Amino acid sequence: MSMGVYIQVPFCQTKCTYCNFHTGVVARDRHQPYADAICREIVKAAVVPYSEADTVYFGGGTPSLLEPALLAKIIDALRGSLRTELTEVTLEADPETIAPEKAAAWVAAGFNRISLGSQSFDDRELKAAGRMHRRADIFNASGVLRAAGIHNISMDLIAGLPHQTADSWQKSVDELLAIRPEHVSVYMLEIDEGSRLGREALAGGTRYSAQAIPDDDTIADFYETARLRLAEAGYEHYEISNWGLPGHRSRHNLKYWHRDPYLGFGAGAHSFDGLIRWANAHDPGRYVTCVEQGGSPGEQFEGLTPMQMLDEEFFLGLRLLEGIDLARIERDYAPELPQRMAKVREQINHLESLGFIAREGDRIRLVPDRLTVSNEVFIQLLG
């Protein structure tokens, strides 16, 4: 089984209003010490026998803010310290950070996939969300990437941004399809206390255009519109939020939903070896100091119980449109957890009768037109 590698770069030019990640704006002189710390952490991890790594994903934050030389240094550290046969190397990039010389350097370093943080093609929505790029920047960035030889571009849209309307959403989908990236992600806006926009909306305030967020039914309609349009355009819907042209599913992200092993490096990065999940310290300064002093930045170690592993099989596996093999899960878990499996089977039958779950032989999957309520289905299935 091949392993994935995730590199966390928690630095941004500005904090988007909807962001609930552990990211921040820092001075550029902190970039190199942080990259050096990641390289040291990678070298230290090499003493443990891991399987071969075939995917690398640089996420954040905005990893494209790092100088190309620092990104290349991290990839070189991976190649020099771990067994690698890299087939997919992804860099998250914001449109306004992309220039021809940088794109060429990324290709030379080994990046072959760019995840472009577009979010919307409407300038009013982008401004309200605190994004620094505008519609024109997205078209310019995609052209620069193509010219540099990047033949695997992923772009994302967010359904539910403040001021979004049915017309502006249709326009964003139209313009994304005009660019025709190989991969598309569509996310429904999350309203929670982890973001400034979420806190304001929950409090009934007006800052960050919180009063202009579409209602839940409208957001669900936007998602459904995108789902149908992407299918018509030839994109394969393979995960709740993700579509790809044939042969362009995200190999790295599939590891998360398949519960394959992956190693995370950097502040706040998560890792999983099949039995244990752990995370690094979130604060970048604390992370760098810990690594420089020879310590381990890992914390929050959690050994999974059979019950937790069973639950993960369902709420991760059912995110995939192909569903999960119920017969395999029965073989793996029923002997040890007979009562839990009996309850889950009962819930599956109930959800199937309500039209939320479809069964095809030994496989079960969420019904495509019920994906907008997937969280409610998971709660009922595993509650």
C-alpha positions as CSV (number, residue, x, y, z in Angstrom):
1,M,0.0,0.0,0.0
2,S,1.5,3.4,-1.0
3,M,1.6,6.2,1.4
4,G,0.7,9.9,1.0
5,V,2.7,12.8,2.3
6,Y,1.0,16.1,3.4
7,I,3.1,19.3,3.9
8,Q,1.3,22.0,5.9
9,V,2.2,25.7,5.1
10,P,-0.1,27.8,7.5
11,F,0.9,31.2,6.0
12,C,-1.5,33.5,4.2
13,Q,-1.4,37.0,2.8
14,T,-4.7,37.8,4.5
15,K,-7.3,35.8,6.5
16,C,-10.4,35.0,4.5
17,T,-13.6,35.8,6.4
18,Y,-14.9,32.2,6.1
19,C,-11.6,30.5,7.0
20,N,-11.7,28.2,10.1
21,F,-8.1,26.8,9.6
22,H,-5.1,27.4,11.9
23,T,-3.4,29.9,9.5
24,G,-2.1,33.3,9.9
25,V,-0.3,36.3,8.2
26,V,3.5,36.3,9.1
27,A,6.6,38.2,7.9
28,R,8.4,36.6,4.9
29,D,11.6,36.2,7.0
30,R,9.8,33.4,8.9
31,H,9.4,31.3,5.7
32,Q,12.9,29.9,5.5
33,P,13.2,28.8,9.2
34,Y,9.8,27.1,8.8
35,A,10.8,25.3,5.6
36,D,14.1,24.2,7.2
37,A,12.2,22.8,10.2
38,I,10.0,20.7,7.8
39,C,13.1,19.3,6.2
40,R,14.5,18.4,9.6
41,E,11.3,16.7,10.5
42,I,11.3,14.7,7.3
43,V,14.9,13.5,7.8
44,K,14.0,12.4,11.3
45,A,10.9,10.5,10.1
46,A,13.1,8.5,7.7
47,V,14.4,6.3,10.5
48,V,11.0,4.6,10.8
49,P,10.2,2.0,8.1
50,Y,7.3,3.4,6.1
51,S,5.9,2.2,2.8
52,E,6.7,4.0,-0.4
53,A,5.2,7.5,-0.9
54,D,3.6,8.2,-4.2
55,T,1.7,11.4,-3.6
56,V,2.6,14.7,-2.0
57,Y,0.2,17.5,-1.2
58,F,1.3,21.0,-0.1
59,G,-1.7,22.6,1.6
60,G,-2.3,25.5,3.8
61,G,-2.7,28.4,4.1
62,T,-1.1,29.5,0.9
63,P,1.9,27.3,0.1
64,S,2.5,29.2,-3.1
65,L,3.7,32.1,-0.9
66,L,7.0,30.2,-0.2
67,E,9.8,30.9,-2.6
68,P,10.1,28.1,-5.2
69,A,13.6,27.3,-3.9
70,L,12.1,26.5,-0.5
71,L,9.4,24.3,-2.0
72,A,12.0,22.5,-4.1
73,K,14.2,22.0,-0.9
74,I,11.3,20.2,0.8
75,I,10.6,17.9,-2.2
76,D,14.3,17.1,-2.3
77,A,14.3,16.3,1.4
78,L,11.4,13.9,0.8
79,R,13.2,12.2,-2.1
80,G,16.4,11.9,-0.1
81,S,14.9,10.6,3.1
82,L,11.8,8.5,2.2
83,R,11.2,5.8,-0.4
84,T,9.4,7.7,-3.1
85,E,7.8,7.0,-6.5
86,L,6.0,10.3,-6.9
87,T,3.1,10.2,-9.3
88,E,1.1,13.2,-8.1
89,V,2.7,16.3,-6.4
90,T,0.1,19.0,-5.7
91,L,0.6,22.7,-4.7
92,E,-2.2,24.8,-3.4
93,A,-1.9,28.3,-5.0
94,D,-3.9,31.5,-4.9
95,P,-4.4,33.1,-8.3
96,E,-2.7,36.4,-7.5
97,T,0.5,34.6,-6.4
98,I,1.1,32.9,-9.7
99,A,3.7,34.3,-12.2
100,P,5.4,32.7,-15.2
101,E,8.8,32.4,-13.5
102,K,7.3,30.8,-10.4
103,A,5.2,28.3,-12.4
104,A,8.2,27.3,-14.4
105,A,10.2,26.8,-11.1
106,W,7.4,24.7,-9.7
107,V,7.4,22.4,-12.7
108,A,11.2,22.1,-12.4
109,A,10.9,21.2,-8.7
110,G,8.5,18.3,-9.5
111,F,5.0,19.7,-9.1
112,N,2.6,18.3,-11.6
113,R,-0.7,19.4,-10.1
114,I,-1.9,22.8,-9.0
115,S,-4.9,23.3,-6.8
116,L,-6.1,26.9,-7.6
117,G,-8.1,28.6,-4.9
118,S,-10.6,30.4,-7.1
119,Q,-13.8,30.2,-4.9
120,S,-15.9,32.5,-7.1
121,F,-15.7,34.4,-10.4
122,D,-17.7,37.3,-9.0
123,D,-15.6,40.2,-7.8
124,R,-18.2,41.4,-5.3
125,E,-18.3,37.9,-3.6
126,L,-14.5,37.7,-3.6
127,K,-14.1,41.1,-2.0
128,A,-16.7,40.3,0.7
129,A,-15.0,37.0,1.5
130,G,-11.6,38.8,2.0
131,R,-10.0,37.3,-1.0
132,M,-7.1,39.2,-2.7
133,H,-7.7,38.0,-6.2
134,R,-10.4,38.9,-8.7
135,R,-12.0,37.2,-11.6
136,A,-9.4,38.3,-14.1
137,D,-6.6,36.9,-11.9
138,I,-8.1,33.4,-12.2
139,F,-8.1,33.4,-16.0
140,N,-4.6,34.9,-16.0
141,A,-3.3,32.2,-13.5
142,S,-4.8,29.3,-15.5
143,G,-3.2,30.6,-18.6
144,V,0.2,30.9,-16.9
145,L,0.0,27.4,-15.5
146,R,-0.9,25.9,-18.9
147,A,2.0,27.7,-20.6
148,A,4.3,26.3,-17.9
149,G,3.3,22.8,-18.7
150,I,0.9,22.1,-15.9
151,H,-1.7,19.6,-17.3
152,N,-3.5,18.9,-14.1
153,I,-5.3,21.9,-12.5
154,S,-7.9,21.7,-9.8
155,M,-10.2,24.6,-9.1
156,D,-12.7,25.1,-6.4
157,L,-16.0,27.0,-5.9
158,I,-17.8,27.9,-2.6
159,A,-21.6,27.7,-2.7
160,G,-23.1,30.2,-0.2
161,L,-20.6,33.2,-0.2
162,P,-22.2,36.5,0.9
163,H,-24.0,38.3,-2.0
164,Q,-24.1,35.1,-4.1
165,T,-27.2,34.7,-6.2
166,A,-28.5,32.1,-8.7
167,D,-27.3,34.3,-11.5
168,S,-23.8,34.9,-10.1
169,W,-23.5,31.2,-9.2
170,Q,-24.4,30.2,-12.8
171,K,-21.8,32.6,-14.1
172,S,-19.1,31.2,-11.8
173,V,-19.9,27.6,-13.0
174,D,-20.0,28.8,-16.6
175,E,-16.6,30.5,-16.4
176,L,-15.0,27.6,-14.6
177,L,-16.2,25.2,-17.3
178,A,-14.8,27.6,-19.9
179,I,-11.4,27.1,-18.4
180,R,-12.1,23.4,-18.1
181,P,-9.7,22.4,-15.2
182,E,-9.1,18.7,-14.9
183,H,-10.5,18.6,-11.4
184,V,-13.2,20.6,-9.6
185,S,-14.2,20.9,-5.9
186,V,-17.5,22.5,-4.8
187,Y,-17.9,23.2,-1.1
188,M,-20.9,24.5,0.7
189,L,-20.2,27.4,3.1
190,E,-19.7,26.2,6.7
191,I,-21.3,28.5,9.3
192,D,-19.5,27.8,12.6
193,E,-17.7,29.7,15.4
194,G,-14.3,28.8,13.9
195,S,-14.4,31.7,11.4
196,R,-15.1,35.5,11.6
197,L,-17.9,35.2,9.2
198,G,-19.4,32.2,11.0
199,R,-19.3,33.9,14.4
200,E,-20.9,37.0,13.0
201,A,-23.7,35.1,11.2
202,L,-24.4,33.1,14.3
203,A,-24.6,36.3,16.4
204,G,-27.0,37.9,13.8
205,G,-24.5,40.6,13.0
206,T,-23.8,42.5,9.8
207,R,-20.0,42.6,9.6
208,Y,-18.3,40.7,6.7
209,S,-21.6,40.9,4.8
210,A,-23.0,38.1,7.1
211,Q,-26.5,39.3,6.5
212,A,-26.0,38.5,2.7
213,I,-25.3,34.8,3.1
214,P,-27.8,32.8,1.1
215,D,-30.1,30.5,3.2
216,D,-29.4,26.7,3.5
217,D,-32.0,25.7,0.8
218,T,-30.5,28.1,-1.7
219,I,-27.0,26.9,-1.0
220,A,-28.2,23.3,-1.5
221,D,-29.7,24.4,-4.8
222,F,-26.4,25.9,-5.9
223,Y,-24.7,22.6,-5.1
224,E,-27.3,20.7,-7.1
225,T,-26.9,23.0,-10.0
226,A,-23.2,22.6,-10.1
227,R,-23.5,18.8,-9.7
228,L,-25.7,18.5,-12.8
229,R,-23.7,21.0,-14.9
230,L,-20.4,19.2,-14.1
231,A,-22.0,15.8,-15.1
232,E,-23.1,17.3,-18.4
233,A,-19.6,18.6,-19.0
234,G,-18.1,15.1,-18.6
235,Y,-16.8,15.4,-15.1
236,E,-17.0,12.2,-12.9
237,H,-18.5,12.9,-9.5
238,Y,-16.4,10.6,-7.2
239,E,-16.7,12.2,-3.8
240,I,-19.3,14.5,-2.2
241,S,-17.3,17.7,-2.9
242,N,-15.1,16.5,-5.8
243,W,-15.3,15.9,-9.5
244,G,-12.6,15.0,-12.1
245,L,-12.3,14.5,-15.8
246,P,-11.5,10.8,-16.5
247,G,-8.2,9.8,-15.0
248,H,-7.9,13.0,-12.9
249,R,-9.3,12.1,-9.5
250,S,-7.1,13.4,-6.6
251,R,-5.0,10.4,-5.8
252,H,-3.8,12.0,-2.6
253,N,-7.1,12.9,-1.2
254,L,-8.5,9.4,-2.0
255,K,-6.1,8.1,0.6
256,Y,-8.0,9.9,3.3
257,W,-11.3,8.5,2.3
258,H,-9.9,5.0,1.8
259,R,-8.1,5.2,5.3
260,D,-4.7,4.6,3.7
261,P,-1.6,5.7,5.6
262,Y,-0.2,9.2,5.3
263,L,2.5,11.3,7.0
264,G,2.0,15.0,7.7
265,F,4.9,17.5,8.1
266,G,4.6,21.0,9.4
267,A,2.6,22.9,12.0
268,G,-0.8,21.4,12.5
269,A,-0.2,18.6,10.0
270,H,-2.0,15.3,10.7
271,S,-0.7,11.7,10.2
272,F,-2.3,8.3,10.2
273,D,-0.6,4.8,10.1
274,G,-3.8,2.7,10.0
275,L,-4.1,2.3,13.8
276,I,-3.0,5.7,15.3
277,R,-3.8,9.3,14.4
278,W,-1.7,12.2,15.5
279,A,-1.1,15.9,14.8
280,N,1.7,18.3,15.1
281,A,1.7,21.4,17.3
282,H,-0.5,24.1,15.6
283,D,1.6,27.2,16.4
284,P,4.3,27.6,13.7
285,G,6.7,29.3,16.1
286,R,6.3,26.5,18.6
287,Y,6.7,23.9,15.9
288,V,9.9,25.4,14.6
289,T,11.4,25.7,18.0
290,C,10.6,22.1,18.9
291,V,12.2,20.7,15.7
292,E,15.3,22.9,16.0
293,Q,15.8,21.7,19.6
294,G,15.6,18.1,18.4
295,G,12.2,17.3,19.9
296,S,9.2,15.8,18.3
297,P,6.4,18.2,17.3
298,G,3.8,15.4,17.4
299,E,1.0,15.6,19.9
300,Q,-2.7,14.5,20.2
301,F,-1.8,10.9,19.7
302,E,-4.9,8.7,19.5
303,G,-4.9,5.0,19.1
304,L,-8.2,4.0,17.4
305,T,-10.5,1.5,19.0
306,P,-12.3,-1.0,16.8
307,M,-15.5,1.0,17.3
308,Q,-13.8,4.2,16.1
309,M,-12.3,2.4,13.1
310,L,-15.7,1.0,12.2
311,D,-17.3,4.5,12.3
312,E,-14.6,5.8,10.1
313,E,-15.2,3.1,7.5
314,F,-18.7,4.5,7.2
315,F,-18.4,8.3,7.5
316,L,-15.2,8.4,5.3
317,G,-16.1,5.7,2.9
318,L,-19.6,6.9,2.2
319,R,-18.3,10.2,1.1
320,L,-17.2,8.4,-2.1
321,L,-19.9,8.1,-4.7
322,E,-18.9,4.4,-5.3
323,G,-19.8,3.7,-1.7
324,I,-18.4,1.0,0.5
325,D,-18.2,-2.8,0.5
326,L,-20.5,-3.8,3.3
327,A,-19.5,-7.5,3.1
328,R,-15.9,-6.6,3.7
329,I,-16.8,-4.4,6.7
330,E,-18.9,-7.3,8.1
331,R,-15.9,-9.6,7.8
332,D,-13.6,-7.2,9.4
333,Y,-15.7,-5.9,12.3
334,A,-18.8,-8.1,13.0
335,P,-16.8,-10.8,14.9
336,E,-15.5,-8.2,17.4
337,L,-18.5,-5.8,17.4
338,P,-21.6,-7.9,16.7
339,Q,-24.0,-5.6,18.5
340,R,-22.7,-2.5,16.9
341,M,-22.9,-4.1,13.4
342,A,-26.4,-5.2,14.1
343,K,-27.4,-1.7,15.0
344,V,-25.7,-0.3,11.9
345,R,-27.4,-2.9,9.6
346,E,-30.8,-1.8,11.1
347,Q,-30.0,1.9,10.4
348,I,-28.9,1.1,6.8
349,N,-32.2,-0.7,6.2
350,H,-34.1,2.3,7.6
351,L,-32.2,4.8,5.5
352,E,-32.6,2.7,2.4
353,S,-36.3,2.6,3.0
354,L,-36.3,6.4,3.2
355,G,-34.3,6.8,-0.1
356,F,-31.1,8.1,1.4
357,I,-29.0,5.0,0.8
358,A,-28.9,2.7,-2.2
359,R,-27.7,-0.9,-2.2
360,E,-26.2,-2.7,-5.1
361,G,-25.2,-6.2,-4.2
362,D,-22.7,-5.9,-1.3
363,R,-22.1,-2.2,-1.9
364,I,-24.0,0.6,-0.2
365,R,-23.8,4.3,-1.2
366,L,-25.5,7.6,-0.6
367,V,-28.1,8.4,-3.2
368,P,-26.7,11.3,-5.4
369,D,-29.6,13.7,-4.9
370,R,-29.3,13.4,-1.1
371,L,-25.7,14.4,-0.8
372,T,-26.5,17.8,0.5
373,V,-27.8,16.2,3.7
374,S,-25.0,13.7,4.0
375,N,-24.0,14.9,7.5
376,E,-27.5,14.2,8.8
377,V,-27.4,10.7,7.2
378,F,-24.1,10.0,9.0
379,I,-25.4,11.1,12.3
380,Q,-28.5,8.8,12.0
381,L,-26.4,5.9,10.8
382,L,-23.8,6.1,13.5
383,G,-25.6,7.9,16.3
